[in-house]
Amino acid sequence: MWKGLLMFAILCVCGSSAQKIKISVYYETLCSDSVRYLVNQFYPAYQNLADNMEVDLVAYGKANASNDSGSWEFECQHGELECYENKVHSCAIELYPVSQSTEFVICSMNSTDASSDANNEECATSTNISWTVLEECLTSGQADELLAANGRRTDKLIPDIINFVPTIVFNDVFSAQLQSISLTNFEDTLVFLLEQIQCGFCQFNGSNLAVGSGKFVLGVSVLLILLQKCVQTVKVSVFYEALCPDSIEFIDKQLFPTYKYIGNDIKVDLVPFGNAKVTNTSGQLKFVCQHGPSECYGNKIHSCAIRLYSIEESTEFVYCSMESVDPSSNENLEKCANSSDISWASLQTCFQSGQADILLEKNGIRTKNVEPAIKFIPTVIFNDRYNETLQNEALEDFMAVVCQFLEYKPAPCRKYVYGKIEVKLV
């Protein structure tokens, strides 16, 4: 009953706009603990609180990956069938919206024969996912690249995921305390965190940390780290083109220098497409880009790097490639991949397998759906809300605009000499 009262308080006291908490689940498809958590804890909460969850499912766990001869080989904790099913899940998560892929994951894991094609096809059909599309992903090499990318993400977790699978991470911050609580009381944990975020957690004290008649207690340090990160991070979406002079100027002179100083406070969201056009004839995607075929190629390679690697690595790669005199040449792109700890071979596989086309098409859909319609490239959007004044100011003084969003000013912001920027952040 207390959960219902808390949600009522959230809506009545704090307004009806939905806050979201990012929930990253690092799991294995045939792991009994993963199945138990996803089916019995995660999914019931998702059914009730989907609007408040940014779902991020990462199928890999304690697997190992190697690529010594140009092709990926995987060893999974529960054998080859788990590697196969991890790939199936990775394809579904990559190719379909969260609402469909989440239902597919739960359906496939809530079965006595989770890794069989018959079960996968049945779950695909029930969630309006094309099993043929998933099979193409598996046979083209795309699934291998997706699983390898999941491996890189998993390997970079701190502390090491080897401690336990599944590992649950809130807003990219791991807490052993939250992990332990979430395995048995996930929805309770999520409801409480949402209440703190929406109702001014900065004023909480020790007396309101106890939840559910002593069901669990969260320490002050955990909430401060987790929830401050939630409000402190500024999402910056940049809709750009790989060979556009204005895009190059912004990323080279504004975005990347600011990212170097206060990257921990910025969630970079790069969307290469711009004024390109796409057609789909009998399943074949064709693109026409503003600055020619070389730009389409550059946009595709950027899309692959952004999808397959971390924000830090892909942002470094995009900056490196665009500051060159020949941004879309293979020589330059390979050099930038090496300097950014990105496998050039993986980007080429992404391009040749057709995955790059799918990623670029998705970027085109995102670009087209921006409201109001994009009129200038690059377009810079803060926290998913377009503001023309902020757009214009960001092109000239990006760091000043970002610093205005940060309630707790990092040292570079406190030392920064502001330009004449007076913008009401709405």
Secondary structure, 3 states (H helix, E strand, C coil): CHHHHHHHHHHHHHCCCCCCEEEEEEECCCCHHHHHHHHHHHHHHHHHHHHHEEEEEEECCCCEEECCCCCCEEECCCCHHHHHHHHHHHHHHHHCCHHHHHHHHHHHHCCCCCCCHHHHHHHHHHCCCCHHHHHHHHHHCHHHHHHHHHHHHHHCCCCCHHHCCCEEEECCECCHHHHHHHHHHHHHHHHHHHHHHHCCHHHCCHHHCEECCCCEECCHHHHHHHHHHHHHCEEEEEEECCCCHHHHHHHHHHHHHHHHHHHHHEEEEEEECCCCEEEEECCEEEEECCCCHHHHHHHHHHHHHHHHCCHHHHHHHHHHHHCCCCCCCHHHHHHHHHHCCCCHHHHHHHHHHCHHHHHHHHHHHHHHCCCCCCCCCCEEEECCECCHHHHHHHHHHHHHHHHHHCCCCCHHHHHCCCCCCCCCCC
